[in-house]
Amino acid sequence: MRYEFLGGDLSKKVAEAKIAPLEEERILDWFTQICLGLKHVHDRKILHRDLKSQNIFLTKSGIVKLGDFGIAKILNSTRENARTMIGTPYYLSPEIVDNKPYSFKSDIWSLGVILYELCTSRPPFDAGSIPQLALKIVKGQFSPIVHNYSKDLKALVSLLLTVDPVKRPTVNQILSNL
C-alpha cells in the first residue's frame, strides 16, 4: 500500500502551532494514533529509539504513521534492556543520558516530549549545549504548559516525563486511560 504523506510530518504541525495552538481534540487524536503505532512496535519487542516529531508522518487523510526505524532494536524479551547511546538529543530519556540500561519506557519518555511539543510548540528541555541539555533532561524539570488545556492532558505530559522509568506507564496503560 502506498501512502501519500501530503500532511507532512508532525514537526511541521508543531511549527504551525506557534501561530495558532492546536486544539486538544486534535492533539489527543494524533497522540492516540501514535500510541497505537507504538503499541504495535512494542508488542513485537521492538524499541524505536528515535521517536520524534520528524519521524511521525501524516497521510493526506490525517492518519498517523511512525517512520524511520533505522536505529530500532529488537529485544529478546520485554524485560531485556538496551545500552547503546543513540537517538536525537531533545528526545533522549534520562536513563540514556546517564548511560544506563533502558527499555520500552525510553520510548514512552520520547512520547512525552512529543506530547509537550504538540501543546507548546517547543521541546520541554532546551539548552545552549549538549551537556546543559543533558543536565536538564536528567533533572526532568520543564516549564509548565500555560495554554488552556485540560488538567488531564497536563498530568499525562508530567507522567510521561517522569525521570524514573519504573514510574512511567507502558503504552498499554496510556491507551487504557485515553
VENNORGI-V654120 format. One record per pair of residues at least 6 apart in sequence whose C-alpha atoms are under 7 Angstrom apart, sorted by the first residue. I is the first residue (numbers start at 0). J is the second residue. D is the distance in whole Angstrom. If there is no record, write none. Layout:
i = [I;I]
j = [J;J]
d = [D;D]
This chain:
i = [2;3;3;4;4;4;4;5;5;6;6;6;6;7;7;8;8;8;8;8;8;9;9;9;9;10;10;13;13;13;14;16;17;21;23;26;29;32;33;34;34;36;38;38;44;44;44;44;45;45;45;45;46;46;46;46;46;47;47;47;47;48;48;48;48;49;49;49;50;50;51;51;51;52;54;54;54;55;55;55;55;56;56;56;56;57;57;79;80;80;80;81;81;81;82;82;82;84;84;89;89;90;90;91;92;92;92;93;93;93;94;94;95;96;104;104;104;107;108;108;111;111;111;112;112;114;115;115;115;116;119;123;123;124;124;124;124;125;126;137;139;139;139;144;158;159;159;161]
j = [58;58;59;56;57;58;59;58;59;57;58;59;61;56;57;52;53;54;55;56;57;52;53;55;56;52;53;116;117;120;120;120;120;118;148;117;63;63;63;170;174;65;170;171;73;74;76;77;71;72;73;74;71;72;73;103;106;68;71;72;106;70;71;86;106;70;86;87;106;109;90;109;113;113;65;66;67;63;64;65;66;63;64;65;66;63;64;102;100;101;102;100;101;102;99;100;101;95;98;122;124;109;112;109;105;108;109;136;137;162;100;101;101;133;164;167;169;159;159;160;156;159;160;122;123;156;122;123;156;122;144;141;142;132;135;136;141;132;132;162;160;161;162;153;167;167;168;167]
d = [6;5;6;7;6;4;6;6;5;5;5;5;7;6;6;7;6;7;6;4;6;5;6;6;6;5;5;7;6;5;6;6;6;7;6;6;7;6;7;6;7;7;6;7;6;5;6;6;7;6;4;6;5;5;6;6;7;6;4;7;7;6;6;6;6;7;5;6;7;6;7;7;6;6;6;5;6;7;6;5;6;6;5;6;7;5;6;7;5;5;5;5;5;6;7;5;6;6;7;7;7;5;6;7;5;6;7;6;5;6;7;6;7;6;6;7;7;6;5;5;5;5;5;6;6;6;7;6;6;5;7;5;7;7;6;6;6;6;5;7;7;7;6;7;6;6;7;6]
